[in-house]
Every structure is written in C-alpha cells, then in structure tokens.
C-alpha cells in the first residue's frame, strides 16, 4: 500500500466509522424509538391492557375496603378493549403532538358507562338505605367518579406521556422532531460521500477498498455492539425502579426492543465488516504483490 | 522475494486495524464522557433497583412472606427483659396484634401496600421495629381488620407477638386527625404503639383518621432458641 493512500484512508475510515454509527443511531431513533408502531408492538407483546386491567382490579379492590363501593361498579363498566384503546390513544396523541398535528396533549377516554354505573350504585344505595340525595350526595358521586377517572387515565398512560408533557419534556422534544428526517438524510449522504471518496482513492485497488470499508464497518459494528451487549448481559434495564407492572413492562419493552434492533444493526454491520475483510484477504491473495510497498 | 513482501505487509494491516479500533474507541469515549457524566446520576436513580425482574412477570416486585409460626400465647418462663430484635423484610409478616377487648387478632406486615393491607395490618417501615424504643405505627383498613378500632377504650390491653418476644401495651388515648397531619406517626422518644385507620364513611373516603395511642407496659424477649420450640 502506498503511503500517499494510507494516511487519507485512515482519516476517511475514522470518519466513516462515526458516519456509520451516527447514521445507524439516527435511523434507530427515528424508526424505532420515536415511532408509534414501536409502542403499538410493545403494547401488544407485553399485554399492557391485561396488566393495566389487573392493576385497576387490584386498586379498586383495595379501595373497596375503605370506600365500601364494590370494585364491580367500576370494573364492569370498563374492559380490556377499552384500556387497549386508551393506551393506543395516549400514544397517538403524544405522536400527533410531537409531529405538530395537534397543539396540546390531553389524555381522554369515554367514561359515560362508568359514570352511569357509579350513579346507579349511589342511587340504589341511597334508595335502599334512605340516604339523603343532597349536595353532599352529589359531591360524593362527583368525587368518586373523578377519582376513578383519574386513576384509569393514569393507568392507561403506560408510557407516561402525560408525565412527560406535564414536565415539559414533550414540549422540549417537539422542535427537534422536524430535524430528525433531515438529520437521517444528512447522515446517509455523508456516509455515501465518504464511501465514494474511499472508492475514488482506491479505484485501482479494489482489494484495499474492501479492507478500509470492512475495517470501518467492523469497528462501527463493534462500537454499537458493546453497549448493547453490556445492557443485555447485565440485565441493566431490569433495574428500573417503577414496578407498576404495566409501566414496568411498557418502559422495559421499549428499551429492550430498541436494544434488540440496535444489536441487530450492529451485528449486521460487524458481519459485513468481517465479510469485506475476508474478501480483501482473498483478493489480495489472488493479486500480484505491489512492487513498491513503503 | 514476493512471498517475503506479502508476509511483511500483514502486520501493517493488522496493526492498522487495531490502531483504528483503539482510536475510534478513544474518540467515542472522549465525545461521550461529558454527556454521560451529566446523565449518570439520573441513570443510577432510574435503574438502581437490584431486584431484576422480567417485564413479562407482571409483578410489582413485592415479595409477601406469610409467617404462621409466631406464637400467640405468653409463656410463663424463659423470658428476658432484653434480647435481640429481628428486623423484618419488606412484605414480611413478623407480628400478630391482639386486643381481647374488641376481639382483634390480626397479622402485622412490615411495610405498607394495597396487597399487604388485604392480608392484615401494615406497619410503616419508617417507624420503629417492635421492641425498639420509639413509635411503632400500625394501620389497617376500617372495613376489614380495624373495623372496631374506634371501640377501643383507655386501659384496654394490646399485645404484639413476634418471633423474638411479646410486647404488651395499654391504650392511653383516642385520637382523630387529618390524613395530612403527621403528629401521631412521627418518631417519638418514648415507647409508643400507634394504631390508626380511616374514619368510617358511607360511600367514599374520609380524609380523617381515627387512632389510639398506647404505652408500653411490658416487654419480654424469648431467650435464644425458645421461640421455635
């Protein structure tokens, strides 16, 4: 290999490594982490609606001990399908807001049936026990209904978009969303340009092109693979402190999916690098040796 | 000669690869050092739990330990004024609370959660372990175990049985307080048992709490090896 090709190749390879890492990272964030489909997949794979229902069942059962209102008053008026729709609705609203399709994020569900169920229970109780239907009575109905609705909305917000919105995180992220696609395109273009420069530099030596490109792919793959292997081997994300089953499963489901996709991309890149390096060895073996290696 | 040249080029290719790998790793570490330092403390908090759980388990990590071996009779001998206290794990039933005046006998769990309140009375893990000097704070639901707590009167005897001893208290005062008022659940200098529950209310939850304060009358620790027999 000629020295005049060696140093530019080293520089181009280093740049190509980071271009590959950046491109993969941006594409993963765009297509996995900030993609509503990912959340839909996690919702289904982790059976979040089932976990949310179990959590509500446990909550209303516990509340029954202090309020005297049977859990069925609430649970008979909501089902897993409604919770599934609630979770999907929260995801849709969050992404509508992030992508500028709506101006605010507000989690809503249809509680008509539950409100009727609560009122029917109170009416029945009041009629049976001669309880006065005064202002206090109406206030109690309103308090119980509002408390139950808040709890259900909190529970179906498994990905905690409302918390992120209340803390201003979604608002902070929103302006950057429009740069995501240009950033992805930019990274791809830079990667292709660097690759093109390597091709031009080694246009007469195909084997060397394989070597430098293979090296870049291998190193980029390993750089991406290392953190993925670490978090997988140490089970890092399982140390998540919030143990509410539906939140725990939602957050870990997303992080595990992201890690899995990142690891897949890293492995593909590593394998590609190895293949190119093997190809380089084969081509070098088939070629005549260079007369003036310096 | 050609063979010799081929061999001599191989280390260059290998060393170049190693050099580039080290260089890129070092550059990555340098670039990520500052942002990692900023988020490290947050990551340590968010992922600090040592109890690793599979998300598919659907549990909240609470391990409930039932204990049916706690003796609920006062032995006449083999007791000492001082002894070792066994600190329970969160979710562990480590005592039985009895009050003959209201026919109360309820398991006491260390820590408080909806699941534990289903099973018995819960002791705040910020209060003192039974047998330690200070305020032992225990609560339960008014519609279940502490339904008759308001019936307790001054002078009634309350006994806490544990695996390491028997602790007898006497009711000294009945109290009513707002759920935001921490006066009666805060640590105290003297030995005290505080029992409380929600104020019973028709439909809905009350913000008022009803409780009784009890003073320690006697404590008797089992001598080592006595309790399990």
HADDOCK unambig.tbl for C-alpha pairs under 7 A between the chains (distance, minus, plus):
assign (segid A and resid 14 and name CA) (segid B and resid 20 and name CA) 6.98 0.50 0.50
assign (segid A and resid 14 and name CA) (segid B and resid 24 and name CA) 6.62 0.50 0.50
assign (segid A and resid 46 and name CA) (segid B and resid 56 and name CA) 6.48 0.50 0.50
assign (segid A and resid 51 and name CA) (segid B and resid 58 and name CA) 6.61 0.50 0.50
assign (segid A and resid 62 and name CA) (segid B and resid 114 and name CA) 5.78 0.50 0.50
assign (segid A and resid 62 and name CA) (segid B and resid 118 and name CA) 6.96 0.50 0.50
assign (segid A and resid 65 and name CA) (segid B and resid 141 and name CA) 6.10 0.50 0.50
assign (segid A and resid 65 and name CA) (segid B and resid 143 and name CA) 5.07 0.50 0.50
assign (segid A and resid 65 and name CA) (segid B and resid 144 and name CA) 6.53 0.50 0.50
assign (segid A and resid 66 and name CA) (segid B and resid 141 and name CA) 6.06 0.50 0.50
assign (segid A and resid 66 and name CA) (segid B and resid 142 and name CA) 6.21 0.50 0.50
assign (segid A and resid 66 and name CA) (segid B and resid 143 and name CA) 5.89 0.50 0.50
assign (segid A and resid 66 and name CA) (segid B and resid 205 and name CA) 6.27 0.50 0.50
assign (segid A and resid 67 and name CA) (segid B and resid 203 and name CA) 5.30 0.50 0.50
assign (segid A and resid 67 and name CA) (segid B and resid 204 and name CA) 4.47 0.50 0.50
assign (segid A and resid 67 and name CA) (segid B and resid 205 and name CA) 5.17 0.50 0.50
assign (segid A and resid 68 and name CA) (segid B and resid 203 and name CA) 5.76 0.50 0.50
assign (segid A and resid 69 and name CA) (segid B and resid 203 and name CA) 6.30 0.50 0.50
assign (segid A and resid 140 and name CA) (segid B and resid 204 and name CA) 6.55 0.50 0.50
assign (segid A and resid 144 and name CA) (segid B and resid 204 and name CA) 6.52 0.50 0.50
assign (segid A and resid 215 and name CA) (segid B and resid 17 and name CA) 6.49 0.50 0.50
assign (segid A and resid 219 and name CA) (segid B and resid 21 and name CA) 5.83 0.50 0.50
assign (segid A and resid 237 and name CA) (segid B and resid 47 and name CA) 6.24 0.50 0.50
assign (segid A and resid 238 and name CA) (segid B and resid 52 and name CA) 4.89 0.50 0.50
assign (segid A and resid 238 and name CA) (segid B and resid 53 and name CA) 5.53 0.50 0.50
assign (segid A and resid 238 and name CA) (segid B and resid 54 and name CA) 6.78 0.50 0.50
assign (segid A and resid 239 and name CA) (segid B and resid 47 and name CA) 4.40 0.50 0.50
assign (segid A and resid 239 and name CA) (segid B and resid 48 and name CA) 5.51 0.50 0.50
assign (segid A and resid 239 and name CA) (segid B and resid 49 and name CA) 4.33 0.50 0.50
assign (segid A and resid 239 and name CA) (segid B and resid 50 and name CA) 5.78 0.50 0.50
assign (segid A and resid 239 and name CA) (segid B and resid 51 and name CA) 6.48 0.50 0.50
assign (segid A and resid 239 and name CA) (segid B and resid 52 and name CA) 5.36 0.50 0.50
assign (segid A and resid 240 and name CA) (segid B and resid 46 and name CA) 5.63 0.50 0.50
assign (segid A and resid 240 and name CA) (segid B and resid 47 and name CA) 4.23 0.50 0.50
assign (segid A and resid 240 and name CA) (segid B and resid 48 and name CA) 6.64 0.50 0.50
assign (segid A and resid 240 and name CA) (segid B and resid 49 and name CA) 6.10 0.50 0.50
assign (segid A and resid 241 and name CA) (segid B and resid 46 and name CA) 5.74 0.50 0.50
assign (segid A and resid 241 and name CA) (segid B and resid 47 and name CA) 5.89 0.50 0.50
assign (segid A and resid 241 and name CA) (segid B and resid 48 and name CA) 6.46 0.50 0.50
assign (segid A and resid 241 and name CA) (segid B and resid 49 and name CA) 5.43 0.50 0.50
assign (segid A and resid 243 and name CA) (segid B and resid 60 and name CA) 4.47 0.50 0.50
assign (segid A and resid 243 and name CA) (segid B and resid 61 and name CA) 6.34 0.50 0.50
assign (segid A and resid 244 and name CA) (segid B and resid 60 and name CA) 5.34 0.50 0.50
assign (segid A and resid 245 and name CA) (segid B and resid 58 and name CA) 4.82 0.50 0.50
assign (segid A and resid 245 and name CA) (segid B and resid 59 and name CA) 5.53 0.50 0.50
assign (segid A and resid 245 and name CA) (segid B and resid 60 and name CA) 5.49 0.50 0.50
assign (segid A and resid 248 and name CA) (segid B and resid 55 and name CA) 6.32 0.50 0.50
assign (segid A and resid 249 and name CA) (segid B and resid 55 and name CA) 4.57 0.50 0.50
assign (segid A and resid 249 and name CA) (segid B and resid 56 and name CA) 6.73 0.50 0.50
assign (segid A and resid 252 and name CA) (segid B and resid 55 and name CA) 6.59 0.50 0.50
assign (segid A and resid 289 and name CA) (segid B and resid 2 and name CA) 6.59 0.50 0.50
assign (segid A and resid 289 and name CA) (segid B and resid 6 and name CA) 6.68 0.50 0.50
